[in-house]
Amino acid sequence: MSECLITSRGATRARAMAVALASAGLPARVVRPPADVSREGCGYAVAIAQQLVGQAAEVLRAAHMPPRRIYCVGADGRYTEEKGYGA
């Protein structure tokens, strides 16, 4: 199962995002993103299964917390930005 990171600038916002996702039945956890993701100025992220990304983006928009950027891990183990989900 591949993982995606929904970025957030701060820990408080990331925790609120994780709570909103959990309330919708989508398991998520707050993490510190790797350097190749955090260079964009994002200090925290919410990790979620890749197959749940579309649902997660909808839940976060409905909760008035649209995703800034979403990065998913590829076969090479590196994160690449997923287009079409950001704010």
Backbone as ProteinMPNN parsed JSONL, in Angstrom:
{"seq_chain_A": "MSECLITSRGATRARAMAVALASAGLPARVVRPPADVSREGCGYAVAIAQQLVGQAAEVLRAAHMPPRRIYCVGADGRYTEEKGYGA", "coords_chain_A": {"N_chain_A": [[0.852, -1.174, 0.0], [0.689, 2.121, -0.956], [1.753, 5.339, 0.224], [0.617, 8.655, 0.857], [1.331, 12.136, 1.342], [-0.237, 14.855, 2.771], [0.321, 18.124, 2.768], [1.061, 20.617, 5.306], [1.518, 23.757, 6.889], [1.832, 23.988, 9.641], [1.855, 22.309, 12.871], [-0.537, 22.368, 14.35], [-2.553, 22.802, 12.425], [-2.154, 20.5, 10.865], [-2.847, 18.516, 12.717], [-5.568, 19.147, 13.046], [-6.469, 18.57, 10.483], [-5.993, 15.796, 10.417], [-7.805, 14.97, 12.379], [-10.254, 15.715, 11.173], [-10.217, 14.006, 8.973], [-10.183, 11.492, 10.241], [-12.66, 11.618, 11.496], [-14.266, 11.301, 9.324], [-13.879, 8.707, 8.794], [-11.483, 8.031, 7.626], [-8.367, 6.778, 7.96], [-5.587, 8.491, 9.256], [-2.416, 10.032, 9.936], [-0.344, 12.35, 11.723], [2.705, 13.563, 10.537], [6.242, 14.335, 10.186], [7.371, 15.628, 7.238], [9.63, 14.232, 4.726], [12.831, 15.61, 3.676], [12.8, 16.26, 0.894], [10.189, 16.955, 0.473], [9.576, 18.836, 2.477], [11.075, 21.048, 1.768], [9.519, 22.831, 0.49], [8.521, 24.472, 2.365], [6.827, 23.316, 4.14], [6.159, 22.195, 7.235], [4.853, 20.114, 8.509], [2.833, 17.201, 7.908], [0.038, 15.206, 6.814], [-0.257, 11.821, 6.78], [-1.604, 9.456, 4.568], [-3.298, 6.668, 3.082], [-2.666, 5.946, -0.348], [-4.833, 5.246, -2.007], [-6.912, 6.549, -0.834], [-6.711, 9.239, -1.265], [-8.247, 10.967, -2.987], [-10.779, 10.987, -1.707], [-9.957, 12.019, 0.754], [-9.1, 14.606, 0.047], [-11.559, 15.738, -0.699], [-12.956, 15.628, 1.765], [-11.361, 17.342, 3.314], [-11.657, 19.764, 1.923], [-14.394, 20.214, 2.326], [-14.317, 20.64, 5.037], [-13.233, 23.094, 5.153], [-10.461, 23.206, 4.914], [-8.61, 23.077, 2.63], [-6.327, 20.99, 0.799], [-2.885, 21.93, 0.655], [-0.639, 20.945, -0.831], [-0.159, 17.704, -2.272], [1.737, 14.856, -1.907], [2.854, 11.81, -3.242], [4.331, 8.631, -2.696], [6.494, 7.072, -4.941], [7.374, 4.205, -7.033], [10.093, 4.234, -6.891], [10.596, 5.06, -4.365], [10.626, 7.735, -3.827], [9.057, 10.899, -3.178], [6.554, 12.432, -5.128], [4.805, 15.239, -6.431], [1.303, 15.235, -6.521], [-0.855, 16.266, -8.918], [-3.757, 18.394, -9.241], [-5.142, 18.171, -6.851], [-4.527, 20.113, -5.004], [-4.965, 23.282, -3.223]], "CA_chain_A": [[0.0, 0.0, 0.0], [1.475, 3.348, -1.057], [1.374, 6.404, 1.14], [0.678, 10.036, 0.375], [1.426, 13.164, 2.371], [-0.974, 16.092, 2.535], [1.175, 19.056, 3.506], [0.524, 21.665, 6.151], [2.618, 24.578, 7.412], [2.008, 23.888, 11.083], [1.396, 21.114, 13.569], [-1.94, 22.521, 14.748], [-3.376, 22.583, 11.23], [-2.02, 19.093, 10.498], [-3.671, 17.745, 13.665], [-6.974, 19.397, 12.714], [-6.729, 17.811, 9.261], [-6.063, 14.378, 10.785], [-9.07, 14.775, 13.099], [-11.333, 15.775, 10.182], [-10.162, 12.775, 8.181], [-10.597, 10.39, 11.108], [-14.11, 11.752, 11.695], [-14.897, 10.805, 8.099], [-13.546, 7.294, 8.665], [-10.256, 7.862, 6.851], [-7.228, 6.759, 8.877], [-4.508, 9.41, 8.908], [-1.555, 10.365, 11.061], [0.501, 13.524, 11.541], [4.116, 13.201, 10.39], [7.168, 15.329, 9.657], [7.696, 15.16, 5.893], [11.052, 14.16, 4.397], [13.446, 16.852, 3.19], [12.404, 16.607, -0.474], [8.842, 17.537, 0.541], [9.553, 19.989, 3.38], [11.763, 22.194, 1.168], [8.47, 23.733, 0.033], [8.078, 25.267, 3.497], [5.805, 22.578, 4.872], [6.793, 21.565, 8.378], [4.105, 18.937, 8.937], [1.965, 16.618, 6.886], [-0.838, 14.128, 7.224], [-0.021, 10.648, 5.952], [-2.831, 8.723, 4.264], [-3.125, 5.677, 2.017], [-2.82, 6.563, -1.665], [-6.164, 5.021, -2.585], [-7.88, 7.409, -0.14], [-6.358, 10.642, -1.49], [-9.38, 11.707, -3.54], [-11.756, 11.163, -0.633], [-9.361, 12.901, 1.762], [-9.143, 15.974, -0.474], [-12.955, 16.184, -0.607], [-13.272, 15.833, 3.177], [-10.66, 18.537, 3.777], [-12.306, 20.939, 1.319], [-15.672, 20.404, 3.021], [-13.995, 21.126, 6.381], [-12.579, 24.397, 4.952], [-9.014, 23.028, 5.042], [-8.187, 22.446, 1.375], [-4.91, 20.603, 0.792], [-1.916, 22.797, -0.023], [-0.031, 20.061, -1.82], [-0.187, 16.286, -1.934], [2.865, 14.107, -2.463], [2.725, 10.362, -3.1], [5.585, 7.918, -2.883], [6.527, 6.283, -6.166], [8.051, 2.907, -6.992], [11.5, 4.48, -6.563], [10.673, 5.471, -2.973], [10.671, 9.196, -3.731], [7.755, 11.555, -3.225], [6.301, 13.361, -6.224], [3.555, 15.959, -6.213], [0.105, 14.833, -7.258], [-1.535, 17.473, -9.432], [-5.204, 18.357, -9.288], [-5.763, 18.085, -5.534], [-4.152, 21.259, -4.158], [-5.918, 24.385, -3.001]], "C_chain_A": [[0.897, 1.236, 0.0], [0.884, 4.42, -0.163], [1.496, 7.758, 0.457], [0.741, 10.969, 1.574], [0.66, 14.398, 1.916], [-0.284, 17.139, 3.403], [0.395, 20.125, 4.26], [1.704, 22.475, 6.683], [2.859, 24.362, 8.904], [1.406, 22.628, 11.674], [-0.085, 21.195, 13.928], [-2.869, 22.239, 13.575], [-3.33, 21.114, 10.803], [-2.861, 18.214, 11.43], [-5.157, 17.925, 13.365], [-7.368, 18.629, 11.447], [-6.881, 16.326, 9.578], [-7.367, 14.062, 11.514], [-10.244, 14.781, 12.126], [-11.375, 14.494, 9.35], [-10.626, 11.578, 9.003], [-12.101, 10.42, 11.354], [-14.898, 11.247, 10.493], [-14.562, 9.332, 7.851], [-12.304, 7.006, 7.837], [-9.06, 7.893, 7.794], [-6.091, 7.639, 8.383], [-3.68, 9.672, 10.156], [-0.678, 11.563, 10.713], [1.958, 13.074, 11.526], [4.931, 14.438, 10.027], [7.571, 14.828, 8.273], [9.205, 15.079, 5.671], [11.54, 15.458, 3.765], [12.985, 17.229, 1.788], [10.992, 17.177, -0.545], [8.866, 18.826, 1.362], [10.313, 21.193, 2.83], [10.776, 23.222, 0.645], [7.927, 24.591, 1.178], [7.004, 24.599, 4.327], [6.465, 21.807, 6.0], [6.121, 20.3, 8.851], [3.234, 18.456, 7.792], [1.079, 15.571, 7.533], [-0.609, 12.984, 6.247], [-1.333, 9.876, 5.801], [-2.546, 7.742, 3.133], [-3.442, 6.315, 0.663], [-4.218, 6.382, -2.237], [-7.246, 5.887, -1.935], [-7.671, 8.895, -0.415], [-7.527, 11.465, -2.015], [-10.431, 11.998, -2.485], [-11.233, 12.145, 0.408], [-9.416, 14.354, 1.303], [-10.556, 16.542, -0.381], [-13.331, 16.501, 0.835], [-12.625, 17.121, 3.678], [-11.244, 19.81, 3.17], [-13.614, 21.253, 2.038], [-15.463, 20.961, 4.431], [-13.278, 22.477, 6.337], [-11.081, 24.356, 5.242], [-8.479, 22.391, 3.762], [-6.694, 22.108, 1.406], [-4.047, 21.633, 0.072], [-1.295, 22.017, -1.182], [-0.131, 18.637, -1.328], [0.961, 15.612, -2.667], [2.641, 12.621, -2.215], [4.059, 9.71, -3.406], [5.468, 7.019, -4.119], [7.255, 4.97, -5.961], [9.52, 3.062, -6.603], [11.696, 4.935, -5.122], [10.731, 6.969, -2.761], [9.256, 9.764, -3.845], [7.68, 12.493, -4.422], [4.936, 13.997, -5.999], [2.452, 15.425, -7.119], [-0.621, 16.103, -7.677], [-3.043, 17.284, -9.361], [-5.899, 18.274, -7.945], [-5.542, 19.322, -4.697], [-5.205, 22.339, -4.111], [-6.082, 25.241, -4.237]], "O_chain_A": [[1.765, 1.377, 0.862], [-0.304, 4.414, 0.16], [2.355, 7.973, -0.398], [0.275, 10.644, 2.666], [0.878, 14.915, 0.821], [-0.304, 17.047, 4.63], [-0.732, 20.482, 3.919], [2.782, 21.922, 6.903], [3.982, 24.537, 9.378], [0.564, 21.971, 11.062], [-0.806, 20.203, 13.821], [-3.858, 21.52, 13.718], [-4.354, 20.547, 10.423], [-3.514, 17.275, 10.976], [-5.921, 16.962, 13.423], [-8.477, 18.101, 11.358], [-7.791, 15.67, 9.069], [-7.965, 13.009, 11.292], [-11.138, 13.942, 12.235], [-12.45, 13.968, 9.062], [-11.382, 10.742, 8.509], [-12.745, 9.372, 11.415], [-16.045, 10.82, 10.622], [-14.923, 8.779, 6.813], [-12.092, 5.876, 7.396], [-8.767, 8.939, 8.374], [-5.68, 7.542, 7.226], [-4.167, 9.553, 11.28], [-0.316, 11.765, 9.554], [2.393, 12.308, 12.385], [4.381, 15.458, 9.613], [8.066, 13.708, 8.149], [9.972, 15.77, 6.342], [10.738, 16.302, 3.367], [12.793, 18.413, 1.512], [10.638, 17.819, -1.533], [8.235, 19.811, 0.976], [10.196, 22.281, 3.394], [11.153, 24.364, 0.381], [6.979, 25.353, 0.985], [6.342, 25.253, 5.133], [7.237, 20.879, 5.759], [6.748, 19.485, 9.528], [2.94, 19.189, 6.848], [1.334, 15.113, 8.646], [-0.749, 13.153, 5.035], [-2.067, 9.67, 6.767], [-1.649, 7.969, 2.32], [-4.367, 7.118, 0.544], [-4.734, 7.288, -2.89], [-8.371, 5.951, -2.432], [-8.382, 9.729, 0.146], [-7.768, 12.567, -1.521], [-10.92, 13.123, -2.379], [-11.975, 13.002, 0.889], [-9.745, 15.239, 2.093], [-10.731, 17.706, -0.021], [-13.956, 17.527, 1.102], [-13.261, 17.904, 4.384], [-11.316, 20.835, 3.848], [-13.91, 22.413, 2.326], [-16.322, 21.668, 4.958], [-12.774, 22.95, 7.356], [-10.502, 25.321, 5.741], [-7.949, 21.28, 3.802], [-5.895, 22.854, 1.974], [-4.422, 22.145, -0.982], [-1.418, 22.391, -2.348], [-0.183, 18.384, -0.124], [1.135, 15.772, -3.875], [2.282, 12.218, -1.109], [4.817, 10.173, -4.259], [4.479, 6.31, -4.305], [7.699, 4.658, -4.856], [10.124, 2.14, -6.054], [12.825, 5.171, -4.694], [10.87, 7.428, -1.627], [8.387, 9.198, -4.509], [8.613, 13.248, -4.697], [4.029, 13.374, -5.448], [2.65, 15.197, -8.312], [-0.96, 16.928, -6.828], [-3.544, 16.16, -9.413], [-7.128, 18.303, -7.891], [-6.3, 19.567, -3.758], [-6.191, 22.318, -4.847], [-6.844, 26.208, -4.222]]}, "name": "protein", "num_of_chains": 1, "seq": "MSECLITSRGATRARAMAVALASAGLPARVVRPPADVSREGCGYAVAIAQQLVGQAAEVLRAAHMPPRRIYCVGADGRYTEEKGYGA"}
